[in-house]
């Protein structure tokens, strides 16, 4: 099976001035296949956020090879990386990152606007994505008219709308209470069951356990990479 993501000996060093360098990643190698559900775990300072930024084409490695869908992206420029991000990667952030003055429909449309999709097609695709996450009746609500869980559902719909190769979720329950956070994780499981590839970045063990595979990072290196068995299926039917 071909990897959607292939990292080989990825390093990332930050120049702190003078002779001082901080090595955030130290020779990370891994592959992620289509329809995998992977959690990347690690304590603060472990390198997991740097790894997420490289996987999400938000940053480039100091050395090593990064192939995304068979294309070498490790040496791409900013414009090329922006195209990959917009078309191939759906982002879900802890802080939702929604436009406060725009309704749910427009927030979900944004990646399609950047992608040059025609207005009528954008609205149709955005409506469908909001229906997928249970917000078909909230399309014209602004973020301040939605609960925290509903805002995160809008963010998930925005991540889905371009039909990306991967969904990259960075601490997606970090600003939610436990019950609402569990409902968002159930939603992500439902999305994974529909064939989507999900990469979850978290420091919470109980959140990582929703994934099928857990990669632990420590001191810029992979400490362990294990498959999670005997998982119970869950439904995302409940609404927030």
mmCIF file of the C-alpha atoms, coordinates in Angstrom:
data_MODEL
# 
_entry.id   MODEL 
# 
loop_
_atom_site.group_PDB 
_atom_site.id 
_atom_site.type_symbol 
_atom_site.label_atom_id 
_atom_site.label_alt_id 
_atom_site.label_comp_id 
_atom_site.label_asym_id 
_atom_site.label_entity_id 
_atom_site.label_seq_id 
_atom_site.pdbx_PDB_ins_code 
_atom_site.Cartn_x 
_atom_site.Cartn_y 
_atom_site.Cartn_z 
_atom_site.occupancy 
_atom_site.B_iso_or_equiv 
_atom_site.pdbx_formal_charge 
_atom_site.auth_seq_id 
_atom_site.auth_comp_id 
_atom_site.auth_asym_id 
_atom_site.auth_atom_id 
_atom_site.pdbx_PDB_model_num 
ATOM 1   C CA . UNK A 1 1   ? 0.000   0.000  0.000  1.00 0.00 ? 1   UNK A CA 1 
ATOM 2   C CA . UNK A 1 2   ? 1.331   3.433  -0.970 1.00 0.00 ? 2   UNK A CA 1 
ATOM 3   C CA . UNK A 1 3   ? 1.807   6.034  1.740  1.00 0.00 ? 3   UNK A CA 1 
ATOM 4   C CA . UNK A 1 4   ? -0.020  9.359  1.585  1.00 0.00 ? 4   UNK A CA 1 
ATOM 5   C CA . UNK A 1 5   ? 2.717   10.681 3.861  1.00 0.00 ? 5   UNK A CA 1 
ATOM 6   C CA . UNK A 1 6   ? 6.309   9.475  3.852  1.00 0.00 ? 6   UNK A CA 1 
ATOM 7   C CA . UNK A 1 7   ? 8.931   11.059 6.058  1.00 0.00 ? 7   UNK A CA 1 
ATOM 8   C CA . UNK A 1 8   ? 12.559  9.942  5.911  1.00 0.00 ? 8   UNK A CA 1 
ATOM 9   C CA . UNK A 1 9   ? 15.118  11.185 8.445  1.00 0.00 ? 9   UNK A CA 1 
ATOM 10  C CA . UNK A 1 10  ? 13.371  14.520 8.950  1.00 0.00 ? 10  UNK A CA 1 
ATOM 11  C CA . UNK A 1 11  ? 15.229  17.037 11.092 1.00 0.00 ? 11  UNK A CA 1 
ATOM 12  C CA . UNK A 1 12  ? 14.269  20.540 12.149 1.00 0.00 ? 12  UNK A CA 1 
ATOM 13  C CA . UNK A 1 13  ? 16.660  22.953 13.850 1.00 0.00 ? 13  UNK A CA 1 
ATOM 14  C CA . UNK A 1 14  ? 15.942  26.525 14.875 1.00 0.00 ? 14  UNK A CA 1 
ATOM 15  C CA . UNK A 1 15  ? 18.704  29.128 15.023 1.00 0.00 ? 15  UNK A CA 1 
ATOM 16  C CA . UNK A 1 16  ? 18.382  30.934 18.343 1.00 0.00 ? 16  UNK A CA 1 
ATOM 17  C CA . UNK A 1 17  ? 21.192  33.373 17.572 1.00 0.00 ? 17  UNK A CA 1 
ATOM 18  C CA . UNK A 1 18  ? 24.920  33.020 17.864 1.00 0.00 ? 18  UNK A CA 1 
ATOM 19  C CA . UNK A 1 19  ? 26.085  29.417 17.950 1.00 0.00 ? 19  UNK A CA 1 
ATOM 20  C CA . UNK A 1 20  ? 22.938  28.186 19.675 1.00 0.00 ? 20  UNK A CA 1 
ATOM 21  C CA . UNK A 1 21  ? 20.563  25.838 17.833 1.00 0.00 ? 21  UNK A CA 1 
ATOM 22  C CA . UNK A 1 22  ? 17.454  24.079 19.080 1.00 0.00 ? 22  UNK A CA 1 
ATOM 23  C CA . UNK A 1 23  ? 16.855  20.668 17.488 1.00 0.00 ? 23  UNK A CA 1 
ATOM 24  C CA . UNK A 1 24  ? 13.088  20.124 17.478 1.00 0.00 ? 24  UNK A CA 1 
ATOM 25  C CA . UNK A 1 25  ? 13.172  16.969 15.319 1.00 0.00 ? 25  UNK A CA 1 
ATOM 26  C CA . UNK A 1 26  ? 16.049  14.494 15.134 1.00 0.00 ? 26  UNK A CA 1 
ATOM 27  C CA . UNK A 1 27  ? 15.748  12.087 12.214 1.00 0.00 ? 27  UNK A CA 1 
ATOM 28  C CA . UNK A 1 28  ? 12.022  11.245 12.207 1.00 0.00 ? 28  UNK A CA 1 
ATOM 29  C CA . UNK A 1 29  ? 10.941  8.558  9.719  1.00 0.00 ? 29  UNK A CA 1 
ATOM 30  C CA . UNK A 1 30  ? 7.356   7.343  9.324  1.00 0.00 ? 30  UNK A CA 1 
ATOM 31  C CA . UNK A 1 31  ? 4.651   6.545  6.794  1.00 0.00 ? 31  UNK A CA 1 
ATOM 32  C CA . UNK A 1 32  ? 0.891   7.113  6.950  1.00 0.00 ? 32  UNK A CA 1 
ATOM 33  C CA . UNK A 1 33  ? -1.461  5.304  4.579  1.00 0.00 ? 33  UNK A CA 1 
ATOM 34  C CA . UNK A 1 34  ? -4.871  6.191  3.170  1.00 0.00 ? 34  UNK A CA 1 
ATOM 35  C CA . UNK A 1 35  ? -7.766  5.855  5.656  1.00 0.00 ? 35  UNK A CA 1 
ATOM 36  C CA . UNK A 1 36  ? -5.491  5.549  8.670  1.00 0.00 ? 36  UNK A CA 1 
ATOM 37  C CA . UNK A 1 37  ? -6.493  7.255  11.926 1.00 0.00 ? 37  UNK A CA 1 
ATOM 38  C CA . UNK A 1 38  ? -3.254  8.252  13.629 1.00 0.00 ? 38  UNK A CA 1 
ATOM 39  C CA . UNK A 1 39  ? -2.633  10.139 16.868 1.00 0.00 ? 39  UNK A CA 1 
ATOM 40  C CA . UNK A 1 40  ? 0.665   11.921 17.424 1.00 0.00 ? 40  UNK A CA 1 
ATOM 41  C CA . UNK A 1 41  ? 1.354   12.302 21.141 1.00 0.00 ? 41  UNK A CA 1 
ATOM 42  C CA . UNK A 1 42  ? 4.041   13.912 23.210 1.00 0.00 ? 42  UNK A CA 1 
ATOM 43  C CA . UNK A 1 43  ? 4.639   16.301 26.105 1.00 0.00 ? 43  UNK A CA 1 
ATOM 44  C CA . UNK A 1 44  ? 5.309   20.001 25.666 1.00 0.00 ? 44  UNK A CA 1 
ATOM 45  C CA . UNK A 1 45  ? 8.637   20.481 23.891 1.00 0.00 ? 45  UNK A CA 1 
ATOM 46  C CA . UNK A 1 46  ? 8.686   16.959 22.476 1.00 0.00 ? 46  UNK A CA 1 
ATOM 47  C CA . UNK A 1 47  ? 8.577   18.074 18.833 1.00 0.00 ? 47  UNK A CA 1 
ATOM 48  C CA . UNK A 1 48  ? 5.002   17.007 18.097 1.00 0.00 ? 48  UNK A CA 1 
ATOM 49  C CA . UNK A 1 49  ? 3.903   20.523 17.096 1.00 0.00 ? 49  UNK A CA 1 
ATOM 50  C CA . UNK A 1 50  ? 6.918   20.882 14.805 1.00 0.00 ? 50  UNK A CA 1 
ATOM 51  C CA . UNK A 1 51  ? 6.112   17.506 13.255 1.00 0.00 ? 51  UNK A CA 1 
ATOM 52  C CA . UNK A 1 52  ? 2.483   18.596 12.759 1.00 0.00 ? 52  UNK A CA 1 
ATOM 53  C CA . UNK A 1 53  ? 3.618   21.818 11.071 1.00 0.00 ? 53  UNK A CA 1 
ATOM 54  C CA . UNK A 1 54  ? 5.835   19.890 8.662  1.00 0.00 ? 54  UNK A CA 1 
ATOM 55  C CA . UNK A 1 55  ? 3.152   17.291 7.882  1.00 0.00 ? 55  UNK A CA 1 
ATOM 56  C CA . UNK A 1 56  ? 0.661   20.139 7.348  1.00 0.00 ? 56  UNK A CA 1 
ATOM 57  C CA . UNK A 1 57  ? 3.077   21.987 5.022  1.00 0.00 ? 57  UNK A CA 1 
ATOM 58  C CA . UNK A 1 58  ? 3.106   24.944 7.431  1.00 0.00 ? 58  UNK A CA 1 
ATOM 59  C CA . UNK A 1 59  ? 6.881   24.590 7.795  1.00 0.00 ? 59  UNK A CA 1 
ATOM 60  C CA . UNK A 1 60  ? 9.749   22.911 5.964  1.00 0.00 ? 60  UNK A CA 1 
ATOM 61  C CA . UNK A 1 61  ? 12.353  20.523 7.403  1.00 0.00 ? 61  UNK A CA 1 
ATOM 62  C CA . UNK A 1 62  ? 15.999  21.420 7.849  1.00 0.00 ? 62  UNK A CA 1 
ATOM 63  C CA . UNK A 1 63  ? 16.941  18.105 6.248  1.00 0.00 ? 63  UNK A CA 1 
ATOM 64  C CA . UNK A 1 64  ? 15.323  14.854 5.166  1.00 0.00 ? 64  UNK A CA 1 
ATOM 65  C CA . UNK A 1 65  ? 12.649  13.844 2.671  1.00 0.00 ? 65  UNK A CA 1 
ATOM 66  C CA . UNK A 1 66  ? 8.905   14.539 2.917  1.00 0.00 ? 66  UNK A CA 1 
ATOM 67  C CA . UNK A 1 67  ? 6.678   13.055 0.227  1.00 0.00 ? 67  UNK A CA 1 
ATOM 68  C CA . UNK A 1 68  ? 2.972   13.901 0.152  1.00 0.00 ? 68  UNK A CA 1 
ATOM 69  C CA . UNK A 1 69  ? 0.972   11.685 -2.225 1.00 0.00 ? 69  UNK A CA 1 
ATOM 70  C CA . UNK A 1 70  ? 4.236   10.754 -3.930 1.00 0.00 ? 70  UNK A CA 1 
ATOM 71  C CA . UNK A 1 71  ? 5.324   14.370 -4.443 1.00 0.00 ? 71  UNK A CA 1 
ATOM 72  C CA . UNK A 1 72  ? 8.452   15.724 -2.753 1.00 0.00 ? 72  UNK A CA 1 
ATOM 73  C CA . UNK A 1 73  ? 7.217   18.731 -0.765 1.00 0.00 ? 73  UNK A CA 1 
ATOM 74  C CA . UNK A 1 74  ? 10.241  19.076 1.517  1.00 0.00 ? 74  UNK A CA 1 
ATOM 75  C CA . UNK A 1 75  ? 11.885  21.642 -0.755 1.00 0.00 ? 75  UNK A CA 1 
ATOM 76  C CA . UNK A 1 76  ? 8.798   23.459 -2.060 1.00 0.00 ? 76  UNK A CA 1 
ATOM 77  C CA . UNK A 1 77  ? 8.447   27.239 -1.827 1.00 0.00 ? 77  UNK A CA 1 
ATOM 78  C CA . UNK A 1 78  ? 5.715   29.079 0.054  1.00 0.00 ? 78  UNK A CA 1 
ATOM 79  C CA . UNK A 1 79  ? 3.307   29.379 -2.896 1.00 0.00 ? 79  UNK A CA 1 
ATOM 80  C CA . UNK A 1 80  ? 3.540   25.698 -3.767 1.00 0.00 ? 80  UNK A CA 1 
ATOM 81  C CA . UNK A 1 81  ? 3.057   24.718 -0.120 1.00 0.00 ? 81  UNK A CA 1 
ATOM 82  C CA . UNK A 1 82  ? -0.001  26.993 0.102  1.00 0.00 ? 82  UNK A CA 1 
ATOM 83  C CA . UNK A 1 83  ? -1.591  25.153 -2.831 1.00 0.00 ? 83  UNK A CA 1 
ATOM 84  C CA . UNK A 1 84  ? -0.968  21.773 -1.164 1.00 0.00 ? 84  UNK A CA 1 
ATOM 85  C CA . UNK A 1 85  ? -2.443  23.041 2.124  1.00 0.00 ? 85  UNK A CA 1 
ATOM 86  C CA . UNK A 1 86  ? -5.561  24.438 0.518  1.00 0.00 ? 86  UNK A CA 1 
ATOM 87  C CA . UNK A 1 87  ? -6.325  21.471 -1.722 1.00 0.00 ? 87  UNK A CA 1 
ATOM 88  C CA . UNK A 1 88  ? -4.968  18.423 0.096  1.00 0.00 ? 88  UNK A CA 1 
ATOM 89  C CA . UNK A 1 89  ? -5.124  19.166 3.855  1.00 0.00 ? 89  UNK A CA 1 
ATOM 90  C CA . UNK A 1 90  ? -8.146  19.945 6.010  1.00 0.00 ? 90  UNK A CA 1 
ATOM 91  C CA . UNK A 1 91  ? -7.183  21.661 9.259  1.00 0.00 ? 91  UNK A CA 1 
ATOM 92  C CA . UNK A 1 92  ? -9.094  21.536 12.543 1.00 0.00 ? 92  UNK A CA 1 
ATOM 93  C CA . UNK A 1 93  ? -7.601  23.786 15.221 1.00 0.00 ? 93  UNK A CA 1 
ATOM 94  C CA . UNK A 1 94  ? -8.120  24.015 18.971 1.00 0.00 ? 94  UNK A CA 1 
ATOM 95  C CA . UNK A 1 95  ? -9.214  27.662 18.667 1.00 0.00 ? 95  UNK A CA 1 
ATOM 96  C CA . UNK A 1 96  ? -11.658 27.008 15.769 1.00 0.00 ? 96  UNK A CA 1 
ATOM 97  C CA . UNK A 1 97  ? -10.167 29.890 13.651 1.00 0.00 ? 97  UNK A CA 1 
ATOM 98  C CA . UNK A 1 98  ? -13.550 31.098 12.395 1.00 0.00 ? 98  UNK A CA 1 
ATOM 99  C CA . UNK A 1 99  ? -14.306 34.563 11.011 1.00 0.00 ? 99  UNK A CA 1 
ATOM 100 C CA . UNK A 1 100 ? -16.421 36.235 13.696 1.00 0.00 ? 100 UNK A CA 1 
ATOM 101 C CA . UNK A 1 101 ? -18.519 38.368 11.321 1.00 0.00 ? 101 UNK A CA 1 
ATOM 102 C CA . UNK A 1 102 ? -19.220 35.584 8.815  1.00 0.00 ? 102 UNK A CA 1 
ATOM 103 C CA . UNK A 1 103 ? -21.893 32.917 9.078  1.00 0.00 ? 103 UNK A CA 1 
ATOM 104 C CA . UNK A 1 104 ? -21.178 29.195 9.156  1.00 0.00 ? 104 UNK A CA 1 
ATOM 105 C CA . UNK A 1 105 ? -21.736 28.826 5.410  1.00 0.00 ? 105 UNK A CA 1 
ATOM 106 C CA . UNK A 1 106 ? -19.177 31.496 4.507  1.00 0.00 ? 106 UNK A CA 1 
ATOM 107 C CA . UNK A 1 107 ? -16.635 30.128 6.994  1.00 0.00 ? 107 UNK A CA 1 
ATOM 108 C CA . UNK A 1 108 ? -16.897 26.700 5.376  1.00 0.00 ? 108 UNK A CA 1 
ATOM 109 C CA . UNK A 1 109 ? -16.666 28.228 1.888  1.00 0.00 ? 109 UNK A CA 1 
ATOM 110 C CA . UNK A 1 110 ? -13.291 29.882 2.554  1.00 0.00 ? 110 UNK A CA 1 
ATOM 111 C CA . UNK A 1 111 ? -10.993 27.114 1.239  1.00 0.00 ? 111 UNK A CA 1 
ATOM 112 C CA . UNK A 1 112 ? -13.136 26.943 -1.909 1.00 0.00 ? 112 UNK A CA 1 
ATOM 113 C CA . UNK A 1 113 ? -12.874 30.709 -2.391 1.00 0.00 ? 113 UNK A CA 1 
ATOM 114 C CA . UNK A 1 114 ? -9.078  30.430 -2.211 1.00 0.00 ? 114 UNK A CA 1 
ATOM 115 C CA . UNK A 1 115 ? -9.305  27.517 -4.637 1.00 0.00 ? 115 UNK A CA 1 
ATOM 116 C CA . UNK A 1 116 ? -11.237 29.567 -7.202 1.00 0.00 ? 116 UNK A CA 1 
ATOM 117 C CA . UNK A 1 117 ? -14.445 27.494 -7.084 1.00 0.00 ? 117 UNK A CA 1 
ATOM 118 C CA . UNK A 1 118 ? -17.517 29.197 -8.589 1.00 0.00 ? 118 UNK A CA 1 
ATOM 119 C CA . UNK A 1 119 ? -19.959 30.768 -6.108 1.00 0.00 ? 119 UNK A CA 1 
ATOM 120 C CA . UNK A 1 120 ? -22.932 28.479 -6.761 1.00 0.00 ? 120 UNK A CA 1 
ATOM 121 C CA . UNK A 1 121 ? -20.769 25.346 -6.499 1.00 0.00 ? 121 UNK A CA 1 
ATOM 122 C CA . UNK A 1 122 ? -19.121 26.681 -3.327 1.00 0.00 ? 122 UNK A CA 1 
ATOM 123 C CA . UNK A 1 123 ? -22.451 27.173 -1.586 1.00 0.00 ? 123 UNK A CA 1 
ATOM 124 C CA . UNK A 1 124 ? -23.652 23.696 -2.580 1.00 0.00 ? 124 UNK A CA 1 
ATOM 125 C CA . UNK A 1 125 ? -20.472 22.038 -1.302 1.00 0.00 ? 125 UNK A CA 1 
ATOM 126 C CA . UNK A 1 126 ? -20.465 24.097 1.916  1.00 0.00 ? 126 UNK A CA 1 
ATOM 127 C CA . UNK A 1 127 ? -24.130 23.225 2.588  1.00 0.00 ? 127 UNK A CA 1 
ATOM 128 C CA . UNK A 1 128 ? -23.343 19.537 2.134  1.00 0.00 ? 128 UNK A CA 1 
ATOM 129 C CA . UNK A 1 129 ? -20.324 19.703 4.457  1.00 0.00 ? 129 UNK A CA 1 
ATOM 130 C CA . UNK A 1 130 ? -22.401 21.396 7.175  1.00 0.00 ? 130 UNK A CA 1 
ATOM 131 C CA . UNK A 1 131 ? -25.072 18.728 6.804  1.00 0.00 ? 131 UNK A CA 1 
ATOM 132 C CA . UNK A 1 132 ? -22.349 16.075 7.207  1.00 0.00 ? 132 UNK A CA 1 
ATOM 133 C CA . UNK A 1 133 ? -21.503 17.459 10.653 1.00 0.00 ? 133 UNK A CA 1 
ATOM 134 C CA . UNK A 1 134 ? -25.120 17.906 11.766 1.00 0.00 ? 134 UNK A CA 1 
ATOM 135 C CA . UNK A 1 135 ? -25.395 21.668 11.222 1.00 0.00 ? 135 UNK A CA 1 
ATOM 136 C CA . UNK A 1 136 ? -27.679 21.801 8.205  1.00 0.00 ? 136 UNK A CA 1 
ATOM 137 C CA . UNK A 1 137 ? -30.025 24.044 10.219 1.00 0.00 ? 137 UNK A CA 1 
ATOM 138 C CA . UNK A 1 138 ? -27.284 26.454 11.360 1.00 0.00 ? 138 UNK A CA 1 
ATOM 139 C CA . UNK A 1 139 ? -25.823 27.588 8.037  1.00 0.00 ? 139 UNK A CA 1 
ATOM 140 C CA . UNK A 1 140 ? -26.575 31.274 8.586  1.00 0.00 ? 140 UNK A CA 1 
ATOM 141 C CA . UNK A 1 141 ? -25.560 31.432 12.247 1.00 0.00 ? 141 UNK A CA 1 
ATOM 142 C CA . UNK A 1 142 ? -22.424 33.399 13.131 1.00 0.00 ? 142 UNK A CA 1 
ATOM 143 C CA . UNK A 1 143 ? -19.853 31.961 15.565 1.00 0.00 ? 143 UNK A CA 1 
ATOM 144 C CA . UNK A 1 144 ? -21.200 33.996 18.513 1.00 0.00 ? 144 UNK A CA 1 
ATOM 145 C CA . UNK A 1 145 ? -24.598 32.390 17.898 1.00 0.00 ? 145 UNK A CA 1 
ATOM 146 C CA . UNK A 1 146 ? -23.158 28.876 18.170 1.00 0.00 ? 146 UNK A CA 1 
ATOM 147 C CA . UNK A 1 147 ? -21.956 26.774 21.097 1.00 0.00 ? 147 UNK A CA 1 
ATOM 148 C CA . UNK A 1 148 ? -18.296 25.764 21.354 1.00 0.00 ? 148 UNK A CA 1 
ATOM 149 C CA . UNK A 1 149 ? -19.102 22.330 20.037 1.00 0.00 ? 149 UNK A CA 1 
ATOM 150 C CA . UNK A 1 150 ? -21.048 23.759 17.104 1.00 0.00 ? 150 UNK A CA 1 
ATOM 151 C CA . UNK A 1 151 ? -18.158 26.074 16.267 1.00 0.00 ? 151 UNK A CA 1 
ATOM 152 C CA . UNK A 1 152 ? -15.814 23.100 16.171 1.00 0.00 ? 152 UNK A CA 1 
ATOM 153 C CA . UNK A 1 153 ? -18.288 21.279 13.921 1.00 0.00 ? 153 UNK A CA 1 
ATOM 154 C CA . UNK A 1 154 ? -18.149 24.251 11.544 1.00 0.00 ? 154 UNK A CA 1 
ATOM 155 C CA . UNK A 1 155 ? -14.341 23.929 11.613 1.00 0.00 ? 155 UNK A CA 1 
ATOM 156 C CA . UNK A 1 156 ? -14.632 20.207 10.818 1.00 0.00 ? 156 UNK A CA 1 
ATOM 157 C CA . UNK A 1 157 ? -17.004 20.998 7.930  1.00 0.00 ? 157 UNK A CA 1 
ATOM 158 C CA . UNK A 1 158 ? -14.487 23.536 6.606  1.00 0.00 ? 158 UNK A CA 1 
ATOM 159 C CA . UNK A 1 159 ? -11.782 20.859 6.801  1.00 0.00 ? 159 UNK A CA 1 
ATOM 160 C CA . UNK A 1 160 ? -13.970 18.417 4.840  1.00 0.00 ? 160 UNK A CA 1 
ATOM 161 C CA . UNK A 1 161 ? -15.265 20.750 2.132  1.00 0.00 ? 161 UNK A CA 1 
ATOM 162 C CA . UNK A 1 162 ? -12.332 20.380 -0.286 1.00 0.00 ? 162 UNK A CA 1 
ATOM 163 C CA . UNK A 1 163 ? -12.353 16.576 0.048  1.00 0.00 ? 163 UNK A CA 1 
ATOM 164 C CA . UNK A 1 164 ? -8.723  16.653 1.219  1.00 0.00 ? 164 UNK A CA 1 
ATOM 165 C CA . UNK A 1 165 ? -6.251  13.767 1.299  1.00 0.00 ? 165 UNK A CA 1 
ATOM 166 C CA . UNK A 1 166 ? -5.851  14.148 5.071  1.00 0.00 ? 166 UNK A CA 1 
ATOM 167 C CA . UNK A 1 167 ? -7.578  15.876 7.965  1.00 0.00 ? 167 UNK A CA 1 
ATOM 168 C CA . UNK A 1 168 ? -5.078  17.291 10.456 1.00 0.00 ? 168 UNK A CA 1 
ATOM 169 C CA . UNK A 1 169 ? -6.681  17.939 13.864 1.00 0.00 ? 169 UNK A CA 1 
ATOM 170 C CA . UNK A 1 170 ? -4.560  19.873 16.372 1.00 0.00 ? 170 UNK A CA 1 
ATOM 171 C CA . UNK A 1 171 ? -5.908  19.461 19.936 1.00 0.00 ? 171 UNK A CA 1 
ATOM 172 C CA . UNK A 1 172 ? -9.478  19.605 18.528 1.00 0.00 ? 172 UNK A CA 1 
ATOM 173 C CA . UNK A 1 173 ? -11.118 19.283 21.961 1.00 0.00 ? 173 UNK A CA 1 
ATOM 174 C CA . UNK A 1 174 ? -8.775  21.620 23.843 1.00 0.00 ? 174 UNK A CA 1 
ATOM 175 C CA . UNK A 1 175 ? -11.348 24.420 24.250 1.00 0.00 ? 175 UNK A CA 1 
ATOM 176 C CA . UNK A 1 176 ? -14.332 22.145 24.910 1.00 0.00 ? 176 UNK A CA 1 
ATOM 177 C CA . UNK A 1 177 ? -15.819 20.553 27.997 1.00 0.00 ? 177 UNK A CA 1 
ATOM 178 C CA . UNK A 1 178 ? -15.476 16.780 28.339 1.00 0.00 ? 178 UNK A CA 1 
ATOM 179 C CA . UNK A 1 179 ? -18.967 15.895 27.051 1.00 0.00 ? 179 UNK A CA 1 
ATOM 180 C CA . UNK A 1 180 ? -18.714 18.160 24.002 1.00 0.00 ? 180 UNK A CA 1 
ATOM 181 C CA . UNK A 1 181 ? -15.148 17.021 23.366 1.00 0.00 ? 181 UNK A CA 1 
ATOM 182 C CA . UNK A 1 182 ? -16.294 13.406 23.326 1.00 0.00 ? 182 UNK A CA 1 
ATOM 183 C CA . UNK A 1 183 ? -18.992 14.285 20.799 1.00 0.00 ? 183 UNK A CA 1 
ATOM 184 C CA . UNK A 1 184 ? -16.394 15.904 18.524 1.00 0.00 ? 184 UNK A CA 1 
ATOM 185 C CA . UNK A 1 185 ? -14.226 12.785 18.795 1.00 0.00 ? 185 UNK A CA 1 
ATOM 186 C CA . UNK A 1 186 ? -17.242 10.650 17.898 1.00 0.00 ? 186 UNK A CA 1 
ATOM 187 C CA . UNK A 1 187 ? -17.781 12.874 14.865 1.00 0.00 ? 187 UNK A CA 1 
ATOM 188 C CA . UNK A 1 188 ? -14.149 12.388 13.791 1.00 0.00 ? 188 UNK A CA 1 
ATOM 189 C CA . UNK A 1 189 ? -14.583 8.618  14.130 1.00 0.00 ? 189 UNK A CA 1 
ATOM 190 C CA . UNK A 1 190 ? -17.646 8.781  11.900 1.00 0.00 ? 190 UNK A CA 1 
ATOM 191 C CA . UNK A 1 191 ? -15.682 10.789 9.334  1.00 0.00 ? 191 UNK A CA 1 
ATOM 192 C CA . UNK A 1 192 ? -12.852 8.250  9.471  1.00 0.00 ? 192 UNK A CA 1 
ATOM 193 C CA . UNK A 1 193 ? -15.362 5.427  8.942  1.00 0.00 ? 193 UNK A CA 1 
ATOM 194 C CA . UNK A 1 194 ? -16.410 7.143  5.707  1.00 0.00 ? 194 UNK A CA 1 
ATOM 195 C CA . UNK A 1 195 ? -12.892 6.678  4.340  1.00 0.00 ? 195 UNK A CA 1 
ATOM 196 C CA . UNK A 1 196 ? -11.065 9.813  5.449  1.00 0.00 ? 196 UNK A CA 1 
ATOM 197 C CA . UNK A 1 197 ? -7.452  9.844  6.672  1.00 0.00 ? 197 UNK A CA 1 
ATOM 198 C CA . UNK A 1 198 ? -7.147  11.588 10.038 1.00 0.00 ? 198 UNK A CA 1 
ATOM 199 C CA . UNK A 1 199 ? -4.017  12.719 11.886 1.00 0.00 ? 199 UNK A CA 1 
ATOM 200 C CA . UNK A 1 200 ? -4.731  13.840 15.420 1.00 0.00 ? 200 UNK A CA 1 
ATOM 201 C CA . UNK A 1 201 ? -2.201  15.815 17.475 1.00 0.00 ? 201 UNK A CA 1 
ATOM 202 C CA . UNK A 1 202 ? -2.775  15.756 21.227 1.00 0.00 ? 202 UNK A CA 1 
ATOM 203 C CA . UNK A 1 203 ? -1.147  15.486 24.622 1.00 0.00 ? 203 UNK A CA 1 
ATOM 204 C CA . UNK A 1 204 ? -4.230  13.830 26.153 1.00 0.00 ? 204 UNK A CA 1 
ATOM 205 C CA . UNK A 1 205 ? -4.098  10.045 26.442 1.00 0.00 ? 205 UNK A CA 1 
ATOM 206 C CA . UNK A 1 206 ? -7.884  9.576  26.402 1.00 0.00 ? 206 UNK A CA 1 
ATOM 207 C CA . UNK A 1 207 ? -8.137  11.624 23.198 1.00 0.00 ? 207 UNK A CA 1 
ATOM 208 C CA . UNK A 1 208 ? -5.324  9.683  21.487 1.00 0.00 ? 208 UNK A CA 1 
ATOM 209 C CA . UNK A 1 209 ? -7.081  6.405  22.306 1.00 0.00 ? 209 UNK A CA 1 
ATOM 210 C CA . UNK A 1 210 ? -9.778  7.262  19.754 1.00 0.00 ? 210 UNK A CA 1 
ATOM 211 C CA . UNK A 1 211 ? -7.195  6.673  17.024 1.00 0.00 ? 211 UNK A CA 1 
ATOM 212 C CA . UNK A 1 212 ? -6.215  3.305  15.547 1.00 0.00 ? 212 UNK A CA 1 
ATOM 213 C CA . UNK A 1 213 ? -2.492  4.019  15.779 1.00 0.00 ? 213 UNK A CA 1 
ATOM 214 C CA . UNK A 1 214 ? -0.559  6.088  18.323 1.00 0.00 ? 214 UNK A CA 1 
ATOM 215 C CA . UNK A 1 215 ? 2.869   7.583  17.570 1.00 0.00 ? 215 UNK A CA 1 
ATOM 216 C CA . UNK A 1 216 ? 4.664   8.950  20.637 1.00 0.00 ? 216 UNK A CA 1 
ATOM 217 C CA . UNK A 1 217 ? 7.302   11.658 20.232 1.00 0.00 ? 217 UNK A CA 1 
ATOM 218 C CA . UNK A 1 218 ? 9.921   12.553 22.821 1.00 0.00 ? 218 UNK A CA 1 
ATOM 219 C CA . UNK A 1 219 ? 13.007  14.757 22.482 1.00 0.00 ? 219 UNK A CA 1 
ATOM 220 C CA . UNK A 1 220 ? 12.427  15.124 18.742 1.00 0.00 ? 220 UNK A CA 1 
ATOM 221 C CA . UNK A 1 221 ? 12.418  11.373 18.052 1.00 0.00 ? 221 UNK A CA 1 
ATOM 222 C CA . UNK A 1 222 ? 9.780   8.652  17.736 1.00 0.00 ? 222 UNK A CA 1 
ATOM 223 C CA . UNK A 1 223 ? 9.627   6.862  21.071 1.00 0.00 ? 223 UNK A CA 1 
ATOM 224 C CA . UNK A 1 224 ? 6.965   4.323  20.042 1.00 0.00 ? 224 UNK A CA 1 
ATOM 225 C CA . UNK A 1 225 ? 4.569   3.566  17.202 1.00 0.00 ? 225 UNK A CA 1 
ATOM 226 C CA . UNK A 1 226 ? 1.766   1.154  18.052 1.00 0.00 ? 226 UNK A CA 1 
ATOM 227 C CA . UNK A 1 227 ? -1.534  -0.040 16.646 1.00 0.00 ? 227 UNK A CA 1 
ATOM 228 C CA . UNK A 1 228 ? -4.567  0.199  18.920 1.00 0.00 ? 228 UNK A CA 1 
ATOM 229 C CA . UNK A 1 229 ? -6.770  -2.928 18.890 1.00 0.00 ? 229 UNK A CA 1 
ATOM 230 C CA . UNK A 1 230 ? -10.213 -3.907 20.216 1.00 0.00 ? 230 UNK A CA 1 
ATOM 231 C CA . UNK A 1 231 ? -11.821 -0.545 19.663 1.00 0.00 ? 231 UNK A CA 1 
ATOM 232 C CA . UNK A 1 232 ? -15.538 -0.026 20.121 1.00 0.00 ? 232 UNK A CA 1 
ATOM 233 C CA . UNK A 1 233 ? -17.418 1.595  17.258 1.00 0.00 ? 233 UNK A CA 1 
ATOM 234 C CA . UNK A 1 234 ? -19.225 4.812  18.077 1.00 0.00 ? 234 UNK A CA 1 
ATOM 235 C CA . UNK A 1 235 ? -21.910 6.880  16.433 1.00 0.00 ? 235 UNK A CA 1 
ATOM 236 C CA . UNK A 1 236 ? -21.924 10.604 15.785 1.00 0.00 ? 236 UNK A CA 1 
ATOM 237 C CA . UNK A 1 237 ? -25.713 10.745 15.706 1.00 0.00 ? 237 UNK A CA 1 
ATOM 238 C CA . UNK A 1 238 ? -26.002 12.892 18.817 1.00 0.00 ? 238 UNK A CA 1 
ATOM 239 C CA . UNK A 1 239 ? -26.140 16.621 18.195 1.00 0.00 ? 239 UNK A CA 1 
ATOM 240 C CA . UNK A 1 240 ? -24.402 19.358 20.086 1.00 0.00 ? 240 UNK A CA 1 
# 
